[in-house]
């Protein structure tokens, strides 16, 4: 597994997000961290 670090802008958005959105963000980041060996080009999506 890898450590996920948010850029300052992303940290600010996360801090301001409501609880439901924050939980969705955490779920997504956990999936990315757990499945980091799968090649995904996030910027092209």
N, C-alpha and C positions, 0 to 999 in steps of 0.2 A: 504494500500500500504506500501511497504517497501522501505528503502533507499538502493541504490546499491553503494557499495564501491569497487573500483578496487584495486588490489594489485599493488605495485610499478612497477613490470615488465609489467603488463597489461596497466598501465597508460602510460608507456614509449612507448609501441607499439601503443596505441591509439593516442598519441601525434604525432607520426611519420607517421600515416596512411594518405593516400590521402583523399580528401573530400568525395568521393563516399563510400569508405570503412568505414569512420568514421560515416557517416549517417546510414549505415547498422548496425553497432555496436550499435548505439543509439536506432534504431528501435527494435533490439533484446532485449536490456536491458530494454526498456520500456515495451515490451511484458512480459518479466520475472517478472518485478516489478508489473505489473497489474494483472498477472495471477499466483501470487506466491502461492496461495492456492492449485494449482494443483501440485500433487506430481510428481516431475521430478528428476530422478537420472542423473545429467549431466555428472558425471565422468564415467558412464558405456557406454556412447555413443561415 
